[in-house]
Amino acid sequence: MKEQEPWYSLEERKLFLKERYFSGSHNYFFELKEAKNGSKYIVIDQRKKVGDKFIGSKLRLFEDEML
């Protein structure tokens, strides 16, 4: 029986651009990457310091979802 492949990949994606911005207690990270199928997508990562920890969230916006 063939083992099922995971839905995700640990393979590194091609990175075109990476920027970092600070605004008060928030940190924002923007990355422009290329998916396996060649389409481009943006990763927006927001992190906020709460006490001694960083709380964060990520958004991935793919090329076909952009206007």
MIVOGU-218670 format. One record per residue: residue number from 0; residue in three letters; x negated, y negated, z negated of N, C-alpha, C in turn. Coordinates in Angstrom, 1 decimal. Layout:
REM MIVOGU-218670
+-----+------+--------+--------+--------+--------+--------+--------+--------+--------+--------+
| pos | code |    nxx |    nyy |    nzz |   caxx |   cayy |   cazz |    cxx |    cyy |    czz |
+-----+------+--------+--------+--------+--------+--------+--------+--------+--------+--------+
| NUM |  ALA |      X |      Y |      Z |      X |      Y |      Z |      X |      Y |      Z |
...
+-----+------+--------+--------+--------+--------+--------+--------+--------+--------+--------+
END
This chain:
REM MIVOGU-218670
+-----+------+--------+--------+--------+--------+--------+--------+--------+--------+--------+
| pos | code |    nxx |    nyy |    nzz |   caxx |   cayy |   cazz |    cxx |    cyy |    czz |
+-----+------+--------+--------+--------+--------+--------+--------+--------+--------+--------+
|   0 |  MET |   -0.8 |    1.2 |    0.0 |    0.0 |    0.0 |    0.0 |   -0.9 |   -1.2 |    0.0 |
|   1 |  LYS |   -0.6 |   -2.2 |    0.9 |   -1.4 |   -3.4 |    1.0 |   -1.0 |   -4.4 |   -0.1 |
|   2 |  GLU |   -2.0 |   -5.0 |   -0.7 |   -1.8 |   -6.0 |   -1.8 |   -1.3 |   -7.3 |   -1.2 |
|   3 |  GLN |   -0.3 |   -7.9 |   -1.8 |    0.3 |   -9.1 |   -1.3 |   -0.6 |  -10.3 |   -1.6 |
|   4 |  GLU |   -0.8 |  -11.1 |   -0.6 |   -1.7 |  -12.3 |   -0.7 |   -1.0 |  -13.3 |   -1.6 |
|   5 |  PRO |   -1.7 |  -14.1 |   -2.4 |   -1.0 |  -15.2 |   -3.1 |   -0.5 |  -16.3 |   -2.2 |
|   6 |  TRP |    0.5 |  -17.0 |   -2.6 |    1.0 |  -18.1 |   -1.8 |    0.1 |  -19.3 |   -1.8 |
|   7 |  TYR |   -0.8 |  -19.4 |   -2.6 |   -1.8 |  -20.5 |   -2.7 |   -3.2 |  -20.0 |   -2.2 |
|   8 |  SER |   -4.1 |  -20.9 |   -2.0 |   -5.4 |  -20.6 |   -1.6 |   -6.4 |  -21.4 |   -2.4 |
|   9 |  LEU |   -7.5 |  -20.8 |   -2.8 |   -8.5 |  -21.5 |   -3.6 |   -9.5 |  -22.1 |   -2.6 |
|  10 |  GLU |   -9.3 |  -21.9 |   -1.3 |  -10.2 |  -22.5 |   -0.3 |  -10.1 |  -24.0 |   -0.3 |
|  11 |  GLU |  -11.3 |  -24.6 |   -0.2 |  -11.4 |  -26.1 |   -0.2 |  -10.8 |  -26.6 |    1.1 |
|  12 |  ARG |  -10.1 |  -27.7 |    1.1 |   -9.5 |  -28.3 |    2.2 |  -10.5 |  -29.4 |    2.7 |
|  13 |  LYS |  -10.5 |  -29.7 |    4.0 |  -11.3 |  -30.8 |    4.6 |  -10.8 |  -32.1 |    4.0 |
|  14 |  LEU |  -11.7 |  -32.9 |    3.5 |  -11.4 |  -34.2 |    2.8 |  -11.9 |  -35.3 |    3.7 |
|  15 |  PHE |  -11.0 |  -36.2 |    4.1 |  -11.3 |  -37.3 |    4.9 |  -11.6 |  -38.6 |    4.1 |
|  16 |  LEU |  -10.9 |  -38.8 |    3.1 |  -10.9 |  -40.0 |    2.3 |  -10.6 |  -39.7 |    0.8 |
|  17 |  LYS |  -11.3 |  -40.4 |   -0.1 |  -11.0 |  -40.3 |   -1.5 |  -11.2 |  -41.6 |   -2.1 |
|  18 |  GLU |  -10.1 |  -42.1 |   -2.8 |  -10.2 |  -43.4 |   -3.5 |   -9.7 |  -43.3 |   -4.9 |
|  19 |  ARG |  -10.1 |  -44.2 |   -5.7 |   -9.7 |  -44.1 |   -7.2 |   -9.4 |  -45.6 |   -7.6 |
|  20 |  TYR |   -8.3 |  -45.8 |   -8.3 |   -7.9 |  -47.1 |   -8.8 |   -7.5 |  -47.0 |  -10.2 |
|  21 |  PHE |   -7.8 |  -48.1 |  -10.9 |   -7.4 |  -48.2 |  -12.4 |   -6.4 |  -49.3 |  -12.5 |
|  22 |  SER |   -5.4 |  -49.1 |  -13.3 |   -4.4 |  -50.1 |  -13.6 |   -4.0 |  -50.0 |  -15.1 |
|  23 |  GLY |   -4.5 |  -50.8 |  -15.9 |   -4.2 |  -50.7 |  -17.4 |   -4.6 |  -49.3 |  -17.9 |
|  24 |  SER |   -3.6 |  -48.6 |  -18.4 |   -3.8 |  -47.2 |  -19.0 |   -3.6 |  -46.1 |  -18.0 |
|  25 |  HIS |   -3.3 |  -46.5 |  -16.7 |   -3.1 |  -45.5 |  -15.7 |   -4.3 |  -45.4 |  -14.7 |
|  26 |  ASN |   -4.6 |  -44.2 |  -14.3 |   -5.6 |  -43.9 |  -13.2 |   -4.9 |  -43.3 |  -12.1 |
|  27 |  TYR |   -5.2 |  -43.8 |  -10.9 |   -4.6 |  -43.2 |   -9.6 |   -5.7 |  -42.7 |   -8.7 |
|  28 |  PHE |   -5.5 |  -41.5 |   -8.2 |   -6.4 |  -40.9 |   -7.2 |   -5.7 |  -40.6 |   -5.9 |
|  29 |  PHE |   -6.3 |  -41.0 |   -4.8 |   -5.7 |  -40.8 |   -3.5 |   -6.7 |  -40.0 |   -2.7 |
|  30 |  GLU |   -6.2 |  -39.0 |   -2.0 |   -7.0 |  -38.1 |   -1.2 |   -6.3 |  -37.9 |    0.1 |
|  31 |  LEU |   -7.0 |  -38.0 |    1.2 |   -6.4 |  -37.6 |    2.5 |   -7.1 |  -36.3 |    3.0 |
|  32 |  LYS |   -6.3 |  -35.3 |    3.1 |   -6.9 |  -33.9 |    3.4 |   -6.3 |  -33.3 |    4.7 |
|  33 |  GLU |   -6.9 |  -32.2 |    5.1 |   -6.3 |  -31.4 |    6.2 |   -5.9 |  -30.1 |    5.8 |
|  34 |  ALA |   -4.7 |  -29.6 |    6.1 |   -4.2 |  -28.3 |    5.8 |   -4.8 |  -27.3 |    6.7 |
|  35 |  LYS |   -4.5 |  -26.0 |    6.4 |   -5.0 |  -24.9 |    7.2 |   -4.6 |  -25.0 |    8.6 |
|  36 |  ASN |   -3.3 |  -25.5 |    8.8 |   -2.8 |  -25.5 |   10.2 |   -3.2 |  -26.8 |   11.0 |
|  37 |  GLY |   -4.1 |  -27.6 |   10.3 |   -4.6 |  -28.8 |   11.0 |   -3.9 |  -30.1 |   10.7 |
|  38 |  SER |   -2.7 |  -30.0 |   10.1 |   -1.9 |  -31.2 |    9.8 |   -2.6 |  -31.9 |    8.6 |
|  39 |  LYS |   -2.4 |  -33.2 |    8.6 |   -3.0 |  -34.0 |    7.5 |   -1.9 |  -34.3 |    6.4 |
|  40 |  TYR |   -2.4 |  -34.5 |    5.2 |   -1.5 |  -34.8 |    4.1 |   -2.3 |  -35.6 |    3.1 |
|  41 |  ILE |   -1.5 |  -36.4 |    2.3 |   -2.0 |  -37.2 |    1.2 |   -1.7 |  -36.6 |   -0.1 |
|  42 |  VAL |   -2.6 |  -36.6 |   -1.0 |   -2.4 |  -36.2 |   -2.4 |   -2.5 |  -37.5 |   -3.3 |
|  43 |  ILE |   -1.5 |  -37.8 |   -4.0 |   -1.5 |  -38.9 |   -5.0 |   -1.4 |  -38.3 |   -6.4 |
|  44 |  ASP |   -2.4 |  -38.6 |   -7.2 |   -2.6 |  -38.1 |   -8.5 |   -2.6 |  -39.2 |   -9.5 |
|  45 |  GLN |   -1.6 |  -39.2 |  -10.4 |   -1.5 |  -40.3 |  -11.4 |   -1.8 |  -39.7 |  -12.8 |
|  46 |  ARG |   -2.7 |  -40.3 |  -13.5 |   -3.0 |  -39.9 |  -14.9 |   -2.9 |  -41.0 |  -15.9 |
|  47 |  LYS |   -2.3 |  -40.7 |  -17.0 |   -2.2 |  -41.8 |  -18.1 |   -2.7 |  -41.2 |  -19.4 |
|  48 |  LYS |   -3.4 |  -42.0 |  -20.1 |   -4.0 |  -41.6 |  -21.4 |   -3.0 |  -41.8 |  -22.5 |
|  49 |  VAL |   -2.6 |  -40.7 |  -23.2 |   -1.7 |  -40.8 |  -24.3 |   -2.4 |  -40.2 |  -25.5 |
|  50 |  GLY |   -2.9 |  -41.0 |  -26.4 |   -3.7 |  -40.5 |  -27.5 |   -5.0 |  -40.1 |  -27.0 |
|  51 |  ASP |   -5.4 |  -38.8 |  -27.3 |   -6.6 |  -38.3 |  -26.9 |   -6.5 |  -37.5 |  -25.6 |
|  52 |  LYS |   -5.3 |  -37.4 |  -25.0 |   -5.1 |  -36.5 |  -23.8 |   -4.7 |  -37.4 |  -22.6 |
|  53 |  PHE |   -4.9 |  -36.7 |  -21.5 |   -4.4 |  -37.3 |  -20.2 |   -3.2 |  -36.6 |  -19.7 |
|  54 |  ILE |   -2.1 |  -37.3 |  -19.4 |   -0.9 |  -36.7 |  -18.9 |   -0.9 |  -37.1 |  -17.4 |
|  55 |  GLY |   -0.7 |  -36.1 |  -16.5 |   -0.7 |  -36.4 |  -15.1 |    0.3 |  -35.8 |  -14.3 |
|  56 |  SER |    0.5 |  -36.3 |  -13.0 |    1.4 |  -35.7 |  -12.1 |    0.8 |  -35.9 |  -10.7 |
|  57 |  LYS |    1.1 |  -34.9 |   -9.8 |    0.6 |  -35.0 |   -8.4 |    1.7 |  -35.0 |   -7.4 |
|  58 |  LEU |    1.5 |  -35.7 |   -6.3 |    2.5 |  -35.7 |   -5.2 |    1.7 |  -35.4 |   -3.9 |
|  59 |  ARG |    2.2 |  -34.4 |   -3.2 |    1.6 |  -34.1 |   -1.9 |    2.6 |  -34.5 |   -0.8 |
|  60 |  LEU |    2.2 |  -35.4 |    0.1 |    3.0 |  -35.9 |    1.2 |    2.4 |  -35.4 |    2.5 |
|  61 |  PHE |    3.2 |  -34.6 |    3.2 |    2.6 |  -34.0 |    4.5 |    3.0 |  -34.9 |    5.7 |
|  62 |  GLU |    2.2 |  -34.8 |    6.7 |    2.3 |  -35.6 |    7.9 |    3.7 |  -35.6 |    8.5 |
|  63 |  ASP |    4.4 |  -34.5 |    8.5 |    5.7 |  -34.5 |    9.1 |    6.8 |  -35.1 |    8.2 |
|  64 |  GLU |    6.5 |  -35.4 |    7.0 |    7.4 |  -36.1 |    6.1 |    7.3 |  -37.6 |    6.1 |
|  65 |  MET |    6.2 |  -38.1 |    6.8 |    6.0 |  -39.5 |    6.9 |    6.8 |  -40.1 |    8.0 |
|  66 |  LEU |    7.2 |  -41.4 |    7.9 |    7.9 |  -42.1 |    8.9 |    7.0 |  -42.5 |   10.0 |
+-----+------+--------+--------+--------+--------+--------+--------+--------+--------+--------+
END
